[in-house]
Amino acid sequence: MKADRREEVILKLTEIFRDVLDHPDLVLTDDLTADQVDGWDSLSHINLLVAIERAFKIKFATREVTSLKNAGALIDLVVAKTEGAH
Amino acid sequence: MLFAALALVFYRLCPARYRAVVLLLLSYIFYCTWSLEAAVWLAGVTLLTFFGARLAANPESLEGEPSKHGKWLFLILAVLLAGYLFFFKLAAIAAVPGVGRIALPLGLSYYTFKLISYVLDCHWGKIEPETRIVSFASYVAFFPQLMGGPIQRAESYLPQLPPVRLAVAEGLPRIVWGLFKKIAVADQLGLTVNYVYANMRSLHGAQLLAGFLLFPLQLYADFSGLTDIAIGLGLLLGIRGPENFNRPFTASTITEFWRRWHMTLTGWLGDYVFTPLRMATRNAGTASVVFSITVNTVAIGLWHGFTWGYLVFGLVHSAYLVTEALTWKVRARFFRKNPNLDGWGSRLGAVMVFFLAMIAFVFFRAVHVSDAAWGLVHVWDGLGSVSTDLGVLIRAVSLRPLVIGLIGFACIEIGERFRPDIWMRKLYATWPGWAQEMFGATTMTLLVAAVYLLLLSNPGPDRPFIYEAF
């Protein structure tokens, strides 16, 4: 059940990543980092977060987003933040 | 250098468990030789931060988040540290009533940035406040990084204590590489650069352009050389420091240039200035982007000192970065549709980035903003007399150091592209420890001899590193 929900979040996040970073073929994996994706820098990172906040109706705190190590950590954070909604 | 050599011998003989204490003592001896008063300031601000962070942390922070009360204390501490930095930066340019001008404490910009990042990392719960005061004080005062960085984070430095493995075979060649950059390149090119900037208003177009083109090369050799020496010394002491440069002149955008130039400063400002500002204003759209980038680049400029030149340097880069931020999607789509142009785009981009960075560096280097503006306008003068003008310049500064500097710079670019040190390390990684050290020491001796021969053949006044001043 929990794995299903994580998959759901990954699907939705992939769409957001593809749209914001302008990469139609991007595949979101747990160990994906900003260094591996053209255009994923500190500037577009916040654009991503804003889009994620809107799509999932959640709010990130600065302390949460400064310690994200890879896409997997972001996925986990979104899963944790949307837990109450399910 | 003599201090470092003696310190290293003593350090090597010392058992690993006492090395943190020795590191602290060495750092303070080094600092006291510069100024006893500044050492007292350094000790005071270190103690304030250490005990302030301990006070702000509470037992709950070990299990969950720090209490609201503690979070505020961390923020107050960060503001106090920023105030400390501002006070000395202002006191260096304007007299303090009743005291006069105060000399900038050595390494002020570097150690206060370390302290602020430590406090904010504690505030955000990224790290726990340090409990070992000796380790913490040695982090703040770590002498190889005090003069010119790199700005290492507490989370990367503290776990390395006590230093066990002293990477001599890696550290020694790194120091020599830094000395080569400084003596064989920066100081040689510096002769022409200093001449051009000192006599700007009496020079012509091509002469000005020569000085402007050479300054980024000199600055890179000088600053990255200082960083190499700091990283190399750190390795000898068993502390691995962060890299500060990654071949900046290969960048094809200004955004990429800043990811490759003075990386520990831009990384620091990105984490503690840009991201918090962007997060706080994230729903303001384009205005948030422009605002956050401008504050960030102005902070980069003013970090070097509170002068108009550094401010304009920051603003020029802000104009570049805002333009890139607002156009990146269009550019990305263009190159996706025309993949055959991508390689050419990168090459053309690298040339453009060099010239754009050069323009900003004119404001960084010139004594007055008006001189920089005058020079940039008059760079087009005398297009018909380029060879005569360059001949006059070369006669004034002499050709030899210029040629040595340019060949040396080519060596830097080739060396950093092909990294012979990496394959050399792979080659001798299988050797026993003593053989590796013998190899390192022999390489060092030969290279030092080569560098000193070069130095002896080019005697000149003592030329400090440019980034020592910050």
Contacts between the chains, C-beta under 8 A, distances in Angstrom:
chain1	res1	chain2	res2	distance
A	22	B	329	5.5
A	22	B	332	5.3
A	22	B	333	6.9
A	38	B	332	7.2
A	39	B	328	6.4
A	39	B	332	6.0
A	41	B	255	6.5
A	41	B	259	7.6
A	42	B	270	5.0
A	42	B	274	6.0
A	42	B	275	6.4
A	42	B	278	7.8
A	43	B	255	7.8
A	43	B	278	7.6
A	43	B	289	6.7
A	43	B	293	7.7
A	43	B	325	5.5
A	44	B	328	7.9
A	45	B	275	8.0
A	46	B	275	7.1
A	46	B	278	4.4
A	46	B	279	6.5
A	46	B	282	5.7
A	49	B	279	7.6
A	49	B	282	7.1
A	50	B	282	5.0
A	50	B	283	7.1
A	60	B	279	7.4
A	62	B	124	7.2
A	62	B	275	6.7
A	62	B	276	5.1
A	62	B	279	4.7
A	62	B	280	7.6
A	63	B	123	7.4
A	63	B	124	3.6
A	63	B	125	6.1
A	63	B	126	7.7
A	65	B	275	7.1
A	65	B	279	6.7
A	66	B	124	5.9
A	66	B	126	7.0
A	66	B	271	5.9
A	66	B	275	6.0
A	67	B	124	6.9
A	67	B	125	7.8
A	67	B	126	5.1
